[in-house]
Amino acid sequence: MNESDQNWYAPEIATFGDRMTAAREAAGMTQESLAKRLGVKKTTLRSWENDVAEPRANRLSMLAGMLNVSMMWLINGEGEGIESPDAEPLPSDLTEIILEIREMKSELHSKAEQLARLEKRLRGLMVPQS
């Protein structure tokens, strides 16, 4: 992949949070100002940018409109979004490390969801029978 072909916001390079942060910054907004316009807490917006949580469809639609990007671009990097930065492409070892970190984050998120489901089942089984 040569420099001009690198899509900085492609799913294998950037996360939803990465794209959201880049679009917010390109729009010249702070986390606080965007959260206020969306009607959410700053901590909620921060959790979206940190890929800890994702907005529901109605907020995603509002977010895309306010940031002047398409919902699909926010989700997967395809469609109308912001331009890739004019920077040197990342060295391949750095890209590999970033990809491995993203994969681990995804696995951890999946395991956390699985753990929450198991805890809920366990609580349900521990309710005293009458």
N, CA, C and O atoms as a Tinker XYZ file with bonds, in Angstrom:
   520  protein
     1  N      0.855000   -1.171000    0.000000    73     2
     2  CA     0.000000    0.000000    0.000000    64     1     3
     3  C      0.901000    1.234000    0.000000    63     2     4     5
     4  O      1.729000    1.396000    0.896000    81     3
     5  N      0.744000    2.102000   -0.998000    73     3     6
     6  CA     1.573000    3.307000   -0.998000    64     5     7
     7  C      0.896000    4.412000   -0.202000    63     6     8     9
     8  O     -0.262000    4.281000    0.192000    81     7
     9  N      1.628000    5.511000    0.036000    73     7    10
    10  CA     1.149000    6.584000    0.899000    64     9    11
    11  C     -0.217000    7.122000    0.491000    63    10    12    13
    12  O     -1.089000    7.321000    1.336000    81    11
    13  N     -0.397000    7.356000   -0.799000    73    11    14
    14  CA    -1.639000    7.993000   -1.235000    64    13    15
    15  C     -2.838000    7.061000   -1.120000    63    14    16    17
    16  O     -3.979000    7.522000   -1.098000    81    15
    17  N     -2.590000    5.739000   -1.047000    73    15    18
    18  CA    -3.685000    4.779000   -0.952000    64    17    19
    19  C     -4.121000    4.512000    0.485000    63    18    20    21
    20  O     -5.177000    3.920000    0.711000    81    19
    21  N     -3.323000    4.942000    1.453000    73    19    22
    22  CA    -3.640000    4.626000    2.844000    64    21    23
    23  C     -4.895000    5.364000    3.303000    63    22    24    25
    24  O     -4.956000    6.593000    3.278000    81    23
    25  N     -5.887000    4.591000    3.721000    73    23    26
    26  CA    -7.120000    5.162000    4.260000    64    25    27
    27  C     -6.979000    5.172000    5.772000    63    26    28    29
    28  O     -7.145000    4.144000    6.428000    81    27
    29  N     -6.670000    6.342000    6.322000    73    27    30
    30  CA    -6.422000    6.475000    7.751000    64    29    31
    31  C     -7.622000    6.080000    8.585000    63    30    32    33
    32  O     -7.469000    5.759000    9.764000    81    31
    33  N     -8.816000    6.094000    8.008000    73    31    34
    34  CA   -10.021000    5.842000    8.775000    64    33    35
    35  C    -10.685000    4.509000    8.424000    63    34    36    37
    36  O    -11.846000    4.285000    8.767000    81    35
    37  N     -9.952000    3.625000    7.743000    73    35    38
    38  CA   -10.482000    2.302000    7.414000    64    37    39
    39  C    -10.647000    1.476000    8.686000    63    38    40    41
    40  O     -9.942000    1.716000    9.666000    81    39
    41  N    -11.568000    0.505000    8.692000    73    39    42
    42  CA   -11.840000   -0.276000    9.898000    64    41    43
    43  C    -10.618000   -1.002000   10.460000    63    42    44    45
    44  O    -10.513000   -1.180000   11.674000    81    43
    45  N     -9.696000   -1.424000    9.597000    73    43    46
    46  CA    -8.532000   -2.138000   10.100000    64    45    47
    47  C     -7.473000   -1.202000   10.686000    63    46    48    49
    48  O     -6.500000   -1.660000   11.285000    81    47
    49  N     -7.662000    0.101000   10.513000    73    47    50
    50  CA    -6.707000    1.079000   11.043000    64    49    51
    51  C     -7.327000    1.908000   12.158000    63    50    52    53
    52  O     -6.698000    2.123000   13.193000    81    51
    53  N     -8.548000    2.373000   11.958000    73    51    54
    54  CA    -9.195000    3.265000   12.929000    64    53    55
    55  C    -10.465000    2.628000   13.481000    63    54    56    57
    56  O    -11.124000    1.833000   12.811000    81    55
    57  N    -10.790000    2.993000   14.707000    73    55    58
    58  CA   -12.021000    2.518000   15.332000    64    57    59
    59  C    -13.115000    3.577000   15.164000    63    58    60    61
    60  O    -12.859000    4.680000   14.681000    81    59
    61  N    -14.310000    3.227000   15.562000    73    59    62
    62  CA   -15.407000    4.193000   15.583000    64    61    63
    63  C    -14.972000    5.430000   16.367000    63    62    64    65
    64  O    -15.148000    6.559000   15.910000    81    63
    65  N    -14.409000    5.209000   17.540000    73    63    66
    66  CA   -13.979000    6.316000   18.395000    64    65    67
    67  C    -12.926000    7.191000   17.741000    63    66    68    69
    68  O    -12.944000    8.413000   17.889000    81    67
    69  N    -12.000000    6.557000   17.011000    73    67    70
    70  CA   -10.965000    7.321000   16.305000    64    69    71
    71  C    -11.605000    8.244000   15.265000    63    70    72    73
    72  O    -11.263000    9.423000   15.165000    81    71
    73  N    -12.540000    7.683000   14.496000    73    71    74
    74  CA   -13.200000    8.480000   13.449000    64    73    75
    75  C    -14.043000    9.587000   14.060000    63    74    76    77
    76  O    -14.056000   10.713000   13.560000    81    75
    77  N    -14.749000    9.268000   15.143000    73    75    78
    78  CA   -15.584000   10.267000   15.796000    64    77    79
    79  C    -14.725000   11.415000   16.327000    63    78    80    81
    80  O    -15.063000   12.583000   16.139000    81    79
    81  N    -13.626000   11.086000   16.982000    73    79    82
    82  CA   -12.725000   12.107000   17.523000    64    81    83
    83  C    -12.167000   12.980000   16.405000    63    82    84    85
    84  O    -12.148000   14.206000   16.521000    81    83
    85  N    -11.712000   12.350000   15.320000    73    83    86
    86  CA   -11.146000   13.100000   14.200000    64    85    87
    87  C    -12.185000   14.032000   13.584000    63    86    88    89
    88  O    -11.875000   15.179000   13.263000    81    87
    89  N    -13.414000   13.546000   13.419000    73    87    90
    90  CA   -14.471000   14.371000   12.829000    64    89    91
    91  C    -14.848000   15.524000   13.763000    63    90    92    93
    92  O    -15.099000   16.641000   13.310000    81    91
    93  N    -14.886000   15.247000   15.067000    73    91    94
    94  CA   -15.202000   16.309000   16.032000    64    93    95
    95  C    -14.128000   17.387000   15.992000    63    94    96    97
    96  O    -14.437000   18.578000   15.973000    81    95
    97  N    -12.878000   16.970000   15.981000    73    95    98
    98  CA   -11.776000   17.935000   15.933000    64    97    99
    99  C    -11.783000   18.711000   14.620000    63    98   100   101
   100  O    -11.531000   19.916000   14.611000    81    99
   101  N    -12.073000   18.024000   13.504000    73    99   102
   102  CA   -12.139000   18.696000   12.203000    64   101   103
   103  C    -13.266000   19.722000   12.182000    63   102   104   105
   104  O    -13.176000   20.734000   11.487000    81   103
   105  N    -14.335000   19.460000   12.949000    73   103   106
   106  CA   -15.463000   20.388000   13.029000    64   105   107
   107  C    -15.178000   21.515000   14.027000    63   106   108   109
   108  O    -15.987000   22.431000   14.176000    81   107
   109  N    -14.038000   21.448000   14.705000    73   107   110
   110  CA   -13.647000   22.487000   15.645000    64   109   111
   111  C    -14.452000   22.480000   16.941000    63   110   112   113
   112  O    -14.651000   23.525000   17.560000    81   111
   113  N    -14.914000   21.294000   17.349000    73   111   114
   114  CA   -15.719000   21.198000   18.562000    64   113   115
   115  C    -14.939000   20.515000   19.677000    63   114   116   117
   116  O    -14.086000   19.663000   19.432000    81   115
   117  N    -15.253000   20.908000   20.909000    73   115   118
   118  CA   -14.704000   20.224000   22.074000    64   117   119
   119  C    -15.650000   19.092000   22.436000    63   118   120   121
   120  O    -16.784000   19.047000   21.960000    81   119
   121  N    -15.183000   18.177000   23.279000    73   119   122
   122  CA   -16.073000   17.107000   23.755000    64   121   123
   123  C    -17.270000   17.721000   24.478000    63   122   124   125
   124  O    -18.405000   17.272000   24.319000    81   123
   125  N    -16.998000   18.741000   25.262000    73   123   126
   126  CA   -18.055000   19.381000   26.040000    64   125   127
   127  C    -19.121000   20.013000   25.143000    63   126   128   129
   128  O    -20.318000   19.850000   25.382000    81   127
   129  N    -18.677000   20.736000   24.106000    73   127   130
   130  CA   -19.652000   21.400000   23.238000    64   129   131
   131  C    -20.475000   20.391000   22.434000    63   130   132   133
   132  O    -21.678000   20.576000   22.249000    81   131
   133  N    -19.829000   19.329000   21.957000    73   131   134
   134  CA   -20.565000   18.324000   21.191000    64   133   135
   135  C    -21.540000   17.570000   22.092000    63   134   136   137
   136  O    -22.676000   17.307000   21.698000    81   135
   137  N    -21.098000   17.225000   23.294000    73   135   138
   138  CA   -21.988000   16.524000   24.226000    64   137   139
   139  C    -23.226000   17.368000   24.516000    63   138   140   141
   140  O    -24.346000   16.859000   24.541000    81   139
   141  N    -23.012000   18.646000   24.732000    73   139   142
   142  CA   -24.129000   19.551000   25.027000    64   141   143
   143  C    -25.105000   19.601000   23.852000    63   142   144   145
   144  O    -26.318000   19.530000   24.050000    81   143
   145  N    -24.583000   19.722000   22.638000    73   143   146
   146  CA   -25.448000   19.767000   21.450000    64   145   147
   147  C    -26.214000   18.467000   21.247000    63   146   148   149
   148  O    -27.348000   18.476000   20.768000    81   147
   149  N    -25.584000   17.335000   21.617000    73   147   150
   150  CA   -26.239000   16.034000   21.462000    64   149   151
   151  C    -27.200000   15.723000   22.603000    63   150   152   153
   152  O    -28.044000   14.834000   22.493000    81   151
   153  N    -27.062000   16.472000   23.707000    73   151   154
   154  CA   -27.901000   16.213000   24.870000    64   153   155
   155  C    -27.450000   15.006000   25.669000    63   154   156   157
   156  O    -28.267000   14.303000   26.262000    81   155
   157  N    -26.119000   14.764000   25.682000    73   155   158
   158  CA   -25.572000   13.655000   26.472000    64   157   159
   159  C    -24.506000   14.210000   27.417000    63   158   160   161
   160  O    -24.038000   15.336000   27.249000    81   159
   161  N    -24.136000   13.414000   28.400000    73   159   162
   162  CA   -23.080000   13.814000   29.316000    64   161   163
   163  C    -21.731000   13.719000   28.609000    63   162   164   165
   164  O    -21.542000   12.918000   27.694000    81   163
   165  N    -20.799000   14.561000   29.059000    73   163   166
   166  CA   -19.444000   14.527000   28.488000    64   165   167
   167  C    -18.818000   13.146000   28.693000    63   166   168   169
   168  O    -18.080000   12.669000   27.832000    81   167
   169  N    -19.107000   12.503000   29.823000    73   167   170
   170  CA   -18.546000   11.166000   30.082000    64   169   171
   171  C    -19.081000   10.141000   29.083000    63   170   172   173
   172  O    -18.375000    9.207000   28.703000    81   171
   173  N    -20.327000   10.321000   28.665000    73   171   174
   174  CA   -20.909000    9.424000   27.649000    64   173   175
   175  C    -20.187000    9.604000   26.328000    63   174   176   177
   176  O    -19.804000    8.631000   25.680000    81   175
   177  N    -20.005000   10.857000   25.934000    73   175   178
   178  CA   -19.321000   11.137000   24.679000    64   177   179
   179  C    -17.881000   10.603000   24.734000    63   178   180   181
   180  O    -17.389000   10.022000   23.767000    81   179
   181  N    -17.224000   10.806000   25.867000    73   179   182
   182  CA   -15.851000   10.320000   26.018000    64   181   183
   183  C    -15.805000    8.796000   25.886000    63   182   184   185
   184  O    -14.873000    8.256000   25.291000    81   183
   185  N    -16.807000    8.097000   26.438000    73   183   186
   186  CA   -16.818000    6.637000   26.333000    64   185   187
   187  C    -16.998000    6.188000   24.883000    63   186   188   189
   188  O    -16.483000    5.141000   24.491000    81   187
   189  N    -17.726000    6.975000   24.083000    73   187   190
   190  CA   -17.844000    6.661000   22.652000    64   189   191
   191  C    -16.496000    6.850000   21.965000    63   190   192   193
   192  O    -16.072000    6.006000   21.176000    81   191
   193  N    -15.823000    7.962000   22.269000    73   191   194
   194  CA   -14.527000    8.232000   21.633000    64   193   195
   195  C    -13.460000    7.236000   22.073000    63   194   196   197
   196  O    -12.512000    6.973000   21.333000    81   195
   197  N    -13.609000    6.685000   23.267000    73   195   198
   198  CA   -12.640000    5.706000   23.773000    64   197   199
   199  C    -13.033000    4.273000   23.427000    63   198   200   201
   200  O    -12.388000    3.325000   23.876000    81   199
   201  N    -14.087000    4.112000   22.632000    73   199   202
   202  CA   -14.571000    2.791000   22.205000    64   201   203
   203  C    -14.964000    1.894000   23.369000    63   202   204   205
   204  O    -14.813000    0.674000   23.306000    81   203
   205  N    -15.470000    2.510000   24.431000    73   203   206
   206  CA   -15.964000    1.762000   25.577000    64   205   207
   207  C    -17.453000    1.483000   25.388000    63   206   208   209
   208  O    -17.973000    0.474000   25.865000    81   207
   209  N    -18.129000    2.390000   24.686000    73   207   210
   210  CA   -19.563000    2.248000   24.407000    64   209   211
   211  C    -19.828000    2.833000   23.027000    63   210   212   213
   212  O    -18.973000    3.505000   22.450000    81   211
   213  N    -21.017000    2.570000   22.509000    73   211   214
   214  CA   -21.407000    3.117000   21.212000    64   213   215
   215  C    -22.763000    3.787000   21.336000    63   214   216   217
   216  O    -23.608000    3.353000   22.119000    81   215
   217  N    -22.973000    4.848000   20.560000    73   215   218
   218  CA   -24.266000    5.530000   20.630000    64   217   219
   219  C    -25.377000    4.696000   20.001000    63   218   220   221
   220  O    -25.137000    3.868000   19.122000    81   219
   221  N    -26.584000    4.934000   20.467000    73   219   222
   222  CA   -27.746000    4.299000   19.848000    64   221   223
   223  C    -27.977000    4.961000   18.497000    63   222   224   225
   224  O    -27.396000    6.005000   18.201000    81   223
   225  N    -28.827000    4.347000   17.680000    73   223   226
   226  CA   -29.046000    4.804000   16.304000    64   225   227
   227  C    -29.468000    6.271000   16.223000    63   226   228   229
   228  O    -28.982000    7.005000   15.363000    81   227
   229  N    -30.371000    6.707000   17.115000    73   227   230
   230  CA   -30.831000    8.095000   17.027000    64   229   231
   231  C    -29.690000    9.077000   17.317000    63   230   232   233
   232  O    -29.578000   10.105000   16.650000    81   231
   233  N    -28.857000    8.772000   18.293000    73   231   234
   234  CA   -27.716000    9.638000   18.607000    64   233   235
   235  C    -26.658000    9.560000   17.506000    63   234   236   237
   236  O    -26.006000   10.555000   17.190000    81   235
   237  N    -26.494000    8.373000   16.930000    73   235   238
   238  CA   -25.533000    8.204000   15.840000    64   237   239
   239  C    -25.926000    9.079000   14.654000    63   238   240   241
   240  O    -25.077000    9.714000   14.029000    81   239
   241  N    -27.214000    9.104000   14.355000    73   239   242
   242  CA   -27.713000    9.933000   13.261000    64   241   243
   243  C    -27.474000   11.414000   13.548000    63   242   244   245
   244  O    -27.031000   12.154000   12.670000    81   243
   245  N    -27.765000   11.844000   14.767000    73   243   246
   246  CA   -27.526000   13.243000   15.150000    64   245   247
   247  C    -26.033000   13.568000   15.084000    63   246   248   249
   248  O    -25.640000   14.630000   14.600000    81   247
   249  N    -25.223000   12.653000   15.569000    73   247   250
   250  CA   -23.776000   12.830000   15.601000    64   249   251
   251  C    -23.224000   13.014000   14.188000    63   250   252   253
   252  O    -22.432000   13.921000   13.934000    81   251
   253  N    -23.647000   12.152000   13.285000    73   251   254
   254  CA   -23.187000   12.240000   11.895000    64   253   255
   255  C    -23.576000   13.592000   11.295000    63   254   256   257
   256  O    -22.769000   14.227000   10.616000    81   255
   257  N    -24.797000   14.026000   11.543000    73   255   258
   258  CA   -25.253000   15.310000   11.021000    64   257   259
   259  C    -24.452000   16.481000   11.575000    63   258   260   261
   260  O    -24.064000   17.383000   10.834000    81   259
   261  N    -24.207000   16.461000   12.880000    73   259   262
   262  CA   -23.464000   17.560000   13.506000    64   261   263
   263  C    -21.999000   17.594000   13.077000    63   262   264   265
   264  O    -21.382000   18.658000   13.025000    81   263
   265  N    -21.452000   16.422000   12.772000    73   263   266
   266  CA   -20.042000   16.355000   12.371000    64   265   267
   267  C    -19.876000   16.407000   10.854000    63   266   268   269
   268  O    -18.755000   16.398000   10.345000    81   267
   269  N    -21.002000   16.460000   10.135000    73   267   270
   270  CA   -21.000000   16.549000    8.679000    64   269   271
   271  C    -20.283000   15.362000    8.022000    63   270   272   273
   272  O    -19.503000   15.526000    7.083000    81   271
   273  N    -20.572000   14.163000    8.546000    73   271   274
   274  CA   -20.053000   12.922000    7.969000    64   273   275
   275  C    -21.215000   11.941000    7.882000    63   274   276   277
   276  O    -22.253000   12.153000    8.510000    81   275
   277  N    -21.049000   10.877000    7.115000    73   275   278
   278  CA   -22.124000    9.886000    7.026000    64   277   279
   279  C    -22.051000    8.925000    8.213000    63   278   280   281
   280  O    -20.992000    8.727000    8.809000    81   279
   281  N    -23.193000    8.339000    8.537000    73   279   282
   282  CA   -23.206000    7.347000    9.615000    64   281   283
   283  C    -22.302000    6.170000    9.254000    63   282   284   285
   284  O    -21.603000    5.641000   10.118000    81   283
   285  N    -22.307000    5.756000    7.986000    73   283   286
   286  CA   -21.470000    4.627000    7.577000    64   285   287
   287  C    -19.987000    4.941000    7.748000    63   286   288   289
   288  O    -19.198000    4.066000    8.104000    81   287
   289  N    -19.613000    6.190000    7.493000    73   287   290
   290  CA   -18.202000    6.558000    7.674000    64   289   291
   291  C    -17.831000    6.429000    9.151000    63   290   292   293
   292  O    -16.763000    5.913000    9.480000    81   291
   293  N    -18.707000    6.895000   10.040000    73   291   294
   294  CA   -18.424000    6.755000   11.467000    64   293   295
   295  C    -18.302000    5.281000   11.852000    63   294   296   297
   296  O    -17.421000    4.908000   12.628000    81   295
   297  N    -19.174000    4.459000   11.317000    73   295   298
   298  CA   -19.214000    3.041000   11.682000    64   297   299
   299  C    -18.039000    2.262000   11.101000    63   298   300   301
   300  O    -17.374000    1.509000   11.812000    81   299
   301  N    -17.781000    2.450000    9.789000    73   299   302
   302  CA   -16.767000    1.594000    9.155000    64   301   303
   303  C    -15.756000    2.323000    8.263000    63   302   304   305
   304  O    -14.947000    1.678000    7.594000    81   303
   305  N    -15.794000    3.646000    8.246000    73   303   306
   306  CA   -14.801000    4.382000    7.458000    64   305   307
   307  C    -15.132000    4.503000    5.986000    63   306   308   309
   308  O    -14.328000    5.031000    5.217000    81   307
   309  N    -16.302000    4.024000    5.574000    73   307   310
   310  CA   -16.697000    4.108000    4.171000    64   309   311
   311  C    -17.779000    5.160000    4.010000    63   310   312   313
   312  O    -18.635000    5.317000    4.881000    81   311
   313  N    -17.742000    5.881000    2.896000    73   311   314
   314  CA   -18.747000    6.908000    2.663000    64   313   315
   315  C    -18.175000    8.291000    2.900000    63   314   316   317
   316  O    -16.959000    8.480000    2.908000    81   315
   317  N    -19.067000    9.264000    3.093000    73   315   318
   318  CA   -18.650000   10.649000    3.269000    64   317   319
   319  C    -18.074000   10.877000    4.655000    63   318   320   321
   320  O    -18.747000   10.684000    5.668000    81   319
   321  N    -16.814000   11.292000    4.677000    73   319   322
   322  CA   -16.154000   11.552000    5.948000    64   321   323
   323  C    -15.170000   12.688000    5.796000    63   322   324   325
   324  O    -15.302000   13.525000    4.904000    81   323
   325  N    -14.196000   12.712000    6.663000    73   323   326
   326  CA   -13.171000   13.745000    6.558000    64   325   327
   327  C    -11.963000   13.183000    5.828000    63   326   328   329
   328  O    -11.781000   11.969000    5.737000    81   327
   329  N    -11.151000   14.079000    5.316000    73   327   330
   330  CA    -9.960000   13.661000    4.581000    64   329   331
   331  C     -8.921000   13.081000    5.524000    63   330   332   333
   332  O     -8.837000   13.470000    6.688000    81   331
   333  N     -8.137000   12.153000    5.014000    73   331   334
   334  CA    -7.024000   11.611000    5.791000    64   333   335
   335  C     -6.019000   12.723000    6.040000    63   334   336   337
   336  O     -5.848000   13.609000    5.202000    81   335
   337  N     -5.359000   12.680000    7.182000    73   335   338
   338  CA    -4.379000   13.735000    7.476000    64   337   339
   339  C     -3.200000   13.675000    6.515000    63   338   340   341
   340  O     -2.849000   12.612000    6.004000    81   339
   341  N     -2.596000   14.840000    6.278000    73   339   342
   342  CA    -1.406000   14.896000    5.437000    64   341   343
   343  C     -0.200000   14.562000    6.296000    63   342   344   345
   344  O      0.543000   15.444000    6.727000    81   343
   345  N     -0.023000   13.293000    6.531000    73   343   346
   346  CA     1.093000   12.847000    7.352000    64   345   347
   347  C      1.718000   11.629000    6.707000    63   346   348   349
   348  O      1.125000   10.977000    5.848000    81   347
   349  N      2.909000   11.345000    7.136000    73   347   350
   350  CA     3.586000   10.150000    6.636000    64   349   351
   351  C      2.816000    8.923000    7.101000    63   350   352   353
   352  O      2.276000    8.918000    8.207000    81   351
   353  N      2.756000    7.883000    6.274000    73   351   354
   354  CA     2.090000    6.659000    6.716000    64   353   355
   355  C      2.858000    6.049000    7.897000    63   354   356   357
   356  O      4.062000    6.253000    8.052000    81   355
   357  N      2.143000    5.316000    8.700000    73   355   358
   358  CA     2.774000    4.675000    9.848000    64   357   359
   359  C      3.695000    3.547000    9.388000    63   358   360   361
   360  O      3.383000    2.842000    8.429000    81   359
   361  N      4.826000    3.377000   10.067000    73   359   362
   362  CA     5.688000    2.239000    9.737000    64   361   363
   363  C      4.913000    0.942000    9.966000    63   362   364   365
   364  O      4.038000    0.886000   10.831000    81   363
   365  N      5.227000   -0.092000    9.202000    73   363   366
   366  CA     4.450000   -1.330000    9.275000    64   365   367
   367  C      4.479000   -1.952000   10.666000    63   366   368   369
   368  O      3.478000   -2.526000   11.094000    81   367
   369  N      5.618000   -1.853000   11.399000    73   367   370
   370  CA     5.637000   -2.450000   12.750000    64   369   371
   371  C      4.657000   -1.717000   13.661000    63   370   372   373
   372  O      3.987000   -2.336000   14.488000    81   371
   373  N      4.575000   -0.389000   13.504000    73   371   374
   374  CA     3.650000    0.393000   14.324000    64   373   375
   375  C      2.207000    0.023000   13.985000    63   374   376   377
   376  O      1.371000   -0.116000   14.878000    81   375
   377  N      1.924000   -0.133000   12.707000    73   375   378
   378  CA     0.583000   -0.523000   12.273000    64   377   379
   379  C      0.223000   -1.892000   12.843000    63   378   380   381
   380  O     -0.901000   -2.100000   13.300000    81   379
   381  N      1.181000   -2.831000   12.817000    73   379   382
   382  CA     0.934000   -4.174000   13.358000    64   381   383
   383  C      0.614000   -4.111000   14.848000    63   382   384   385
   384  O     -0.291000   -4.799000   15.321000    81   383
   385  N      1.351000   -3.290000   15.585000    73   383   386
   386  CA     1.112000   -3.151000   17.023000    64   385   387
   387  C     -0.274000   -2.558000   17.269000    63   386   388   389
   388  O     -1.015000   -3.038000   18.127000    81   387
   389  N     -0.620000   -1.519000   16.518000    73   387   390
   390  CA    -1.938000   -0.892000   16.664000    64   389   391
   391  C     -3.044000   -1.904000   16.374000    63   390   392   393
   392  O     -4.039000   -1.969000   17.095000    81   391
   393  N     -2.867000   -2.683000   15.327000    73   391   394
   394  CA    -3.876000   -3.686000   14.974000    64   393   395
   395  C     -4.012000   -4.736000   16.077000    63   394   396   397
   396  O     -5.122000   -5.159000   16.400000    81   395
   397  N     -2.886000   -5.156000   16.653000    73   395   398
   398  CA    -2.933000   -6.144000   17.727000    64   397   399
   399  C     -3.627000   -5.572000   18.965000    63   398   400   401
   400  O     -4.401000   -6.270000   19.620000    81   399
   401  N     -3.353000   -4.312000   19.284000    73   399   402
   402  CA    -4.012000   -3.654000   20.417000    64   401   403
   403  C     -5.514000   -3.592000   20.177000    63   402   404   405
   404  O     -6.299000   -3.881000   21.079000    81   403
   405  N     -5.922000   -3.214000   18.957000    73   403   406
   406  CA    -7.353000   -3.124000   18.635000    64   405   407
   407  C     -8.019000   -4.487000   18.766000    63   406   408   409
   408  O     -9.134000   -4.600000   19.277000    81   407
   409  N     -7.322000   -5.519000   18.299000    73   407   410
   410  CA    -7.870000   -6.874000   18.384000    64   409   411
   411  C     -8.040000   -7.277000   19.849000    63   410   412   413
   412  O     -9.063000   -7.854000   20.219000    81   411
   413  N     -7.047000   -6.979000   20.679000    73   411   414
   414  CA    -7.128000   -7.301000   22.099000    64   413   415
   415  C     -8.266000   -6.536000   22.771000    63   414   416   417
   416  O     -8.993000   -7.097000   23.590000    81   415
   417  N     -8.424000   -5.231000   22.419000    73   415   418
   418  CA    -9.510000   -4.431000   22.986000    64   417   419
   419  C    -10.856000   -5.050000   22.635000    63   418   420   421
   420  O    -11.756000   -5.121000   23.472000    81   419
   421  N    -10.982000   -5.492000   21.402000    73   419   422
   422  CA   -12.226000   -6.100000   20.946000    64   421   423
   423  C    -12.500000   -7.396000   21.711000    63   422   424   425
   424  O    -13.628000   -7.644000   22.137000    81   423
   425  N    -11.464000   -8.218000   21.882000    73   423   426
   426  CA   -11.615000   -9.472000   22.621000    64   425   427
   427  C    -11.981000   -9.194000   24.083000    63   426   428   429
   428  O    -12.840000   -9.871000   24.649000    81   427
   429  N    -11.330000   -8.199000   24.691000    73   427   430
   430  CA   -11.629000   -7.852000   26.078000    64   429   431
   431  C    -13.069000   -7.372000   26.223000    63   430   432   433
   432  O    -13.757000   -7.732000   27.178000    81   431
   433  N    -13.521000   -6.555000   25.269000    73   431   434
   434  CA   -14.891000   -6.052000   25.296000    64   433   435
   435  C    -15.868000   -7.226000   25.201000    63   434   436   437
   436  O    -16.863000   -7.276000   25.925000    81   435
   437  N    -15.576000   -8.160000   24.309000    73   435   438
   438  CA   -16.434000   -9.326000   24.133000    64   437   439
   439  C    -16.462000  -10.171000   25.409000    63   438   440   441
   440  O    -17.524000  -10.638000   25.821000    81   439
   441  N    -15.310000  -10.367000   26.029000    73   439   442
   442  CA   -15.241000  -11.149000   27.272000    64   441   443
   443  C    -15.982000  -10.439000   28.407000    63   442   444   445
   444  O    -16.629000  -11.091000   29.227000    81   443
   445  N    -15.892000   -9.100000   28.459000    73   443   446
   446  CA   -16.602000   -8.344000   29.486000    64   445   447
   447  C    -18.107000   -8.506000   29.315000    63   446   448   449
   448  O    -18.829000   -8.647000   30.302000    81   447
   449  N    -18.588000   -8.488000   28.071000    73   447   450
   450  CA   -20.016000   -8.695000   27.819000    64   449   451
   451  C    -20.438000  -10.102000   28.219000    63   450   452   453
   452  O    -21.506000  -10.296000   28.801000    81   451
   453  N    -19.584000  -11.097000   27.900000    73   451   454
   454  CA   -19.870000  -12.482000   28.268000    64   453   455
   455  C    -19.921000  -12.616000   29.791000    63   454   456   457
   456  O    -20.804000  -13.290000   30.321000    81   455
   457  N    -18.993000  -11.989000   30.489000    73   455   458
   458  CA   -18.964000  -12.025000   31.947000    64   457   459
   459  C    -20.236000  -11.402000   32.536000    63   458   460   461
   460  O    -20.815000  -11.937000   33.482000    81   459
   461  N    -20.661000  -10.277000   31.974000    73   459   462
   462  CA   -21.879000   -9.621000   32.462000    64   461   463
   463  C    -23.096000  -10.532000   32.284000    63   462   464   465
   464  O    -23.952000  -10.601000   33.166000    81   463
   465  N    -23.176000  -11.233000   31.143000    73   463   466
   466  CA   -24.300000  -12.148000   30.908000    64   465   467
   467  C    -24.286000  -13.287000   31.922000    63   466   468   469
   468  O    -25.334000  -13.666000   32.445000    81   467
   469  N    -23.096000  -13.837000   32.202000    73   467   470
   470  CA   -22.975000  -14.932000   33.170000    64   469   471
   471  C    -23.346000  -14.468000   34.575000    63   470   472   473
   472  O    -24.013000  -15.195000   35.310000    81   471
   473  N    -22.919000  -13.264000   34.953000    73   471   474
   474  CA   -23.276000  -12.722000   36.265000    64   473   475
   475  C    -24.789000  -12.557000   36.395000    63   474   476   477
   476  O    -25.366000  -12.845000   37.443000    81   475
   477  N    -25.417000  -12.095000   35.328000    73   475   478
   478  CA   -26.871000  -11.912000   35.341000    64   477   479
   479  C    -27.570000  -13.259000   35.503000    63   478   480   481
   480  O    -28.526000  -13.378000   36.268000    81   479
   481  N    -27.090000  -14.277000   34.780000    73   479   482
   482  CA   -27.673000  -15.622000   34.905000    64   481   483
   483  C    -27.500000  -16.154000   36.322000    63   482   484   485
   484  O    -28.418000  -16.736000   36.899000    81   483
   485  N    -26.299000  -15.943000   36.876000    73   483   486
   486  CA   -26.008000  -16.413000   38.225000    64   485   487
   487  C    -26.923000  -15.741000   39.247000    63   486   488   489
   488  O    -27.458000  -16.403000   40.136000    81   487
   489  N    -27.100000  -14.430000   39.120000    73   487   490
   490  CA   -27.999000  -13.713000   40.030000    64   489   491
   491  C    -29.414000  -14.269000   39.922000    63   490   492   493
   492  O    -30.110000  -14.418000   40.926000    81   491
   493  N    -29.832000  -14.573000   38.697000    73   491   494
   494  CA   -31.175000  -15.131000   38.495000    64   493   495
   495  C    -31.332000  -16.489000   39.161000    63   494   496   497
   496  O    -32.406000  -16.807000   39.672000    81   495
   497  N    -30.279000  -17.289000   39.160000    73   495   498
   498  CA   -30.341000  -18.617000   39.785000    64   497   499
   499  C    -30.258000  -18.546000   41.303000    63   498   500   501
   500  O    -30.691000  -19.463000   42.001000    81   499
   501  N    -29.696000  -17.446000   41.813000    73   499   502
   502  CA   -29.520000  -17.318000   43.254000    64   501   503
   503  C    -30.740000  -16.730000   43.954000    63   502   504   505
   504  O    -30.781000  -16.685000   45.184000    81   503
   505  N    -31.736000  -16.280000   43.188000    73   503   506
   506  CA   -32.951000  -15.727000   43.792000    64   505   507
   507  C    -33.660000  -16.861000   44.547000    63   506   508   509
   508  O    -33.899000  -17.930000   43.986000    81   507
   509  N    -33.995000  -16.619000   45.826000    73   507   510
   510  CA   -34.635000  -17.698000   46.621000    64   509   511
   511  C    -35.959000  -18.120000   45.986000    63   510   512   513
   512  O    -36.770000  -17.296000   45.566000    81   511
   513  N    -36.137000  -19.410000   45.937000    73   511   514
   514  CA   -37.384000  -19.985000   45.395000    64   513   515
   515  C    -38.451000  -19.954000   46.487000    63   514   516   517
   516  O    -38.179000  -20.323000   47.629000    81   515
   517  N    -39.675000  -19.511000   46.141000    73   515   518
   518  CA   -40.738000  -19.516000   47.165000    64   517   519
   519  C    -41.639000  -20.701000   47.033000    63   518   520
   520  O    -42.579000  -20.853000   47.813000    81   519
